[in-house]
Amino acid sequence: MRQRRTSQGFTLMEVMVTVIVVGTAIAVIANGFAAGTRTTSRIEQTTRAAFLATELVSQLETEEVDFLTETEGDFSEEAETGAVGAVGSAEYKWRLTVAEAGEEDLYKVKIEVTWADTFDEENPRTFELVRYFYRQPEDEEDTGNNAPAGQ
């Protein structure tokens, strides 16, 4: 009589199924890491655009950039317009859109910051910031003589 041998290893089919399952799991995990990297990069770019737009607002408030005459520029270190941005921000461009806000000397200023997306360069990304500015008429501007009467 012939005795049957007991198997002490894996069959080829079991090995192939295991390789397919492990390979699929690795592909899903790698895709998750890639998506996380894209999301992190976009968040960093949008945060930088928000920072640059806020920096431009402060330059508008201090009148380093005149919102009634300036319309667009970039955030390079030595921009011709006087608007200066953070180091490494030359790829970010800005555009001002000014509209009257319904009250005399009150203006709605929309700042659009655009840049090329790292992962989709064909479709630029945009961040918008809207602020209202009051332009004091020239005859009411502060002349520097604010000393109380009698001094």
Sequence and secondary structure as in RCSB ss.txt:
>XXXX:A:sequence
MRQRRTSQGFTLMEVMVTVIVVGTAIAVIANGFAAGTRTTSRIEQTTRAAFLATELVSQLETEEVDFLTETEGDF
SEEAETGAVGAVGSAEYKWRLTVAEAGEEDLYKVKIEVTWADTFDEENPRTFELVRYFYRQPEDEEDTGNNAPAG
Q
>XXXX:A:secstr
        S  HHHHHHHHHHHHHHHHHHHHHHHHHHHHHHHHHHHHHHHHHHHHHHHHHHTTSS TTT  EEE 
 TT TTS    TT TT EEEEEEEE SSTTEEEEEEEEEE  SS TTS EEEEEEEEEE   GGGS  S    TT
 
